[in-house]
Amino acid sequence: MYFFISQLSISDILLTTDIVPNILYILLNNGGTITIFSCIIQFYFFCVSITSECLLLAVMSYDRYVAICNPLRYAAIMTSAHCVKLAGMCWLVGFTIILSDNISISMLKFCGPNVINHFFCDLVPLLAISCSDTFIVQLEMYVLSFPVAILPSTVIITSYVKIVSTVLSIPSRIGRQKAFSTCSSHLTVVSIFYWTLFSVYVFPTKEQSTIGKVLSLLYTMLTPFINPIIYSLRNKDIKKAIMETRWKHIFNNIP
């Protein structure tokens, strides 16, 4: 589980590194400019991080499924080599599957005012300022939504249906609580991430509204920010260190 969390952290770092510095520049300068090439590069790495995170969350749900539904075989199934292969496939798919959509976007013509109604180079605002026919790009977006969003979400739902049915069959109440606690952090992150992702990309509006920008903030900045917090709160060593630091601070301030 912690190996996949480390891969999720890398994806979050890639996402924030790609988006946040440019946002800070825009805020400090009351706006900013970016070349078409840089915009497409930003959009590419943004798609890579989003795609990789979708797949990693699906793999993590499978990991929880094996741990709860097949605990005696967990060590034999989820070996270190198998985990590395699964994570490698997530990154490989993330870097390759998005290329076709980015190549199609790079072939579009932008002959208007070229003002992006967003805080980063996203798909919907890019298509909105293009003066070319965007049907092919939109078609590719819907086709890619199956392996990027639909398929991973199906894996997650199927895994948790089996997990819930297995946990409910546990006779001990304490055992059920322990089993559910191992999935609570992952399920929280999945709910926030996939809800915003489906709202913006799978069922997008014709124009990028203020609601769309707020939803984009949730998975570009809020989710990477709360991921370490959510997963760290499950770690007993981290909670113990926080409590020790808190009590040490309290005792140092006592006159």
Secondary structure, DSSP 8 states (H G I E B T S, - for coil): -HHHHHHHHHHHHHHHHHHHHHHHHHHHTTS----HHHHHHHHHHHHHHHHHHHHHHHHHHHHHHHHHHSGGGHHHHS-HHHHHHHHHHHHHHHHHTTHHHHHHHHTS---S----SSSS--HHHHHHT--S--HHHHHHHHHHHIIIIIHHHHHHHHHHHHHHHHHHT-S-HHHHHHHHHHHHHHHHHHHHHHHHHIIIIIS--SS--HHHHHHHHIIIIIHHHHHHHHHHTT-HHHHHHHHHHHHHHHHHT--
